[in-house]
Amino acid sequence: MAFAASDAHAGARLGWEPLSVEWVYYHALKRDGALPHVGVRLSTMLATLRDDGQPAEPVWPYIANLFTDLTAYAPPSTTEPCYRRDSEPTAATVEGIIGALNQDRPVLFTMW
């Protein structure tokens, strides 16, 4: 969920700048009261993007290795901007996605 939402968010912005997957995942977990490596719900991820946003990827790069020290799992302090996005889940059909692509409109899992 974090990767898909992060890339969709980055793709909806002008230009292409990867955004911090780790940042948005951490804040979504915190919002749900869940532990890392559990996953988050779409509704939680959308609320996190809306309220907490996410900075550029270099602020908190993706952590590829599993870790066991949860006390060390926290975002860095930053004054970097956090980009926010408000969205709502929508139903999509293959035909609708193809039509949007043919009209050169962005196609995301939510309406941005």
N, C-alpha and C positions, 0 to 999 in steps of 0.2 A: 504494500500500500504506500509506504513512504517513497519508494523509488518512482512509482507511477505518478503519484501526486506531485512530487518534486519536479519531475521532467515535464509534466503537463503545465505546471506553474511556470517553469522556465520558458517553455515554448509559447506561452501566452503573452510573455513580455516582449518588448521590442528587442531585436537582436537575440543572440543566444549567449547566456551566461549561466553556467551550471550553478544551482543553488544547493545549500547544505542539506543533504538527506539526513545526516546525523542530527542536526539541529531540530528539524521538524519532527523526526521520529521521537527524540527525547521529550519534546514538549507534548506530543500526542500521548506518549506513555504516561507522563506526569498528569495530564488531564484525566486520563482513564484510571489512574492509580495502578497501572500494570507494571510488570517487570520487563526488562529488556529480553529480547528473543521470543516474545509472546505474540507480537503483532498488534495492530490497532484496527478499529472499525472505520469505514468510510466517513461516517458522520463525525467521528472524532477528528479525523484528518482534516476535513473541511473546516471544522470549527478552529482547529489549530492554525491553519493557513489564514483564516480570517482574523483571529485575535492575536496570535503570536507572530505570525509571519515566519520568514526564514531569510538569513543572510546568504551571501555568495558562498560557494563551496569552500574556498580557502579559509574562511573564518573557522569552520569546524569540519575538516575533511572526514569522509566516510571511514569508519573503523572496521576493517575487514576481518580482524581476528576476534574470536569469541573471548570474552573476558569474564573473570569470576569476582573481581573486586568491585562490587557495585558502588562502594563509597567513592570510587574514583570516576564514576560515570556522571559527568556534569558538563554543561556547556562552558566554553571559555567566556571570560568577560570580554565584551566588545562594545565599541561605539559605532560599529558598522551599521548601515541601514538594514532593517529587516523588511523585506517586501511582503506585503499582505495581499490576499486575494479573497474576495467574497464569491461564493458560488453555491449552486444548488444541484443536487443529483437530478438527472433527467433520464428518461428512457430513450434508447437509441435503437435504430434498425440498421441493418447493413445498407439498405437502399438510401436511408437518410445520410449516413456517413459518406457514401459514394457521391451523393448529390452535393453535399457540402464541399467535398474535395474537388469536385468538378467546377464548383463556383469559386474556388480558391479561398474558402472560409476555413478558419481553424476548427478542427474536430477534436474534442476532448471528451473525457468520460463524464464531465459535468459542463454546464453552461457557465462560462467565465465572463 
